[in-house]
Amino acid sequence: MAKTIPYKIYLEEQEMPKSWYNLRADMKNKPAPLINPGTHQPMTAEELGGVFCADLVAQELDNDTREFEIPQEILDFYRMYRPSPLVRAYCLEKALGTPAKIYYKFEGNNTSGSHKLNSAIAQAYYAKKQGLKGVTTETGAGQWGTALSMACAYLGLDCKVYMVKVSYEQKPFRREVMRTYGASVTPSPSMETEVGRRILEAHPGTNGSLGCAISEAVEKAVSTEGYRYVLGSVLNQVLLHQSVIGLEAKIAMDKYDIHPDIIIGCAGGGSNLGGLIAPFMGEKLRGEADYRFIAVEPASCPSFTRGKYAFDFCDTGMVCPLAKMYTLGSDFIPSPNHAGGLRYHGMSPVLSQLYHDGYMEAISVPQTEVFTAAEQFARSEGILPAPESSHAIKAAMDEAIKCRETGEEKTILFGLTGTGYFDLYAYESFHDGRMTDYIPTDEDIARSLSKLPKVD
């Protein structure tokens, strides 16, 4: 007899994952290593150790260990807001008139408002363990900066955040939450770093980008004694920590004999998407099950759908290693759209390899359509979603409508990465009819891609 499925599925404490899952261990084609831009040789642990914490470097370079035990102090912190609920979107299903079953993994039930806290506490923990004074980072929409500020406050670390200028101006309340937790917040690009001054000279009046902010944060870390740099997305270590999302989702679905046909996540740098799909993709790679995976990115910054699979700098200032990824070029500065967390020029090397090998799909969607979907979701499910998450909502709704048209009863799982209560400027712009859909031209992208580094 089938189990009655509740509106929200919570796990018991003993059911929570005790280890992170390293998806790379099951990948036949491993992601290419980070490359030293000077020597064009793979970055060594010693080289990376000047930027990242030692334990995080070990996680970054490990392609073979399938599971990493979660330290007890991190598990204790997770218990403040985990396990997060897996929710059946009954009301949205009814509003769409679809036979599809829609589930979402809700990661916004913590003060940072998003999934970013899962990796923030891990990276702060390893910095504290190493005896560091503090960390530096960048943030786009502000969710990562907020999460890291919260984690650093908990562990007594200093936190220096470089916030993309357009988000710094559009989202002052997110900035103030960071300051409440003790972080210093600087709009990027700024005049306080050499690379910031160089970017401003090359791009006068720029609104900034995640690539710009990364450059500044890395420079600050390597030039300040007792500090290291931490990143909220893209890197292997981040996807490792975020696997807790997918692990919880799979345990909950297995508990009620639910098998998702389609798994959807928004895609900026890859942290949410990689975390959500990890255990399901592992099953697919091992030949144990099959799923359809869809990455959803903004049409204004379409690295998967219009980018090139190549080695590129991880930052605009070209001070970071080279990564092989789908990229629009590190010189690409996207329009100041409101999904600030998705304004990165490249994509996670892990996800890029999986996409290149045909294990997942990717689509791009324009901003106004995303907010139309966000509004309908809010009216149906009672949660105001973050603009980033709303890209996944848009795709999930489209798939559910296809089921309505064909009569197929597919099960859809998507990641609701966070809430949009600090994004009301964006909602105001949408409701007042001021929001536009900027899509870069082929010439814009070609110009940026023409500057890709030459790697043999």
Buried (B, 14 or more C-beta within 10 A) or exposed (E): EEEEBEEEBBBEEEEBBEEBBBBBBBBEEEBBBBBBBEEEEEBEEEBBBEBBBEBBBBBBBBBEEBBBEBBEBBBEBBEEBBBBBBBBBBBBBEBBEBBBBBBBBBBBBBBBBBBBBBBBBBBBBBBBBBEBEBBBBBBBBBBBBBBBBBBBBBBEBBBBBBBBBBBBBBBEEBBBBBEEBBBBBBBBBBEEBBBBBBBBEEBEEBBBBBBBBBBBBBBBBBEBEEBBBBBBBBBBBBBBBBBBBBBBBBBBBEBBEBEBBBBBBBBBBBBBBBBBBBBBBBBBBEEEEEBBBBBBBBBBBBBBBBBBBBBBBBBBBBBBBBBBBBBBBBBBBBBBBBBBBBBBBBBBBBBBBBBBEEBBBBBBBBBBBBBBBBBBBBEBBEBBBBBBBBBBBBBBBBBBBBBBEEEEEBBBBBBBBBBBBBBEBBBEBBEEEEBEBBBBEEEBBEBBBEEBBEEE
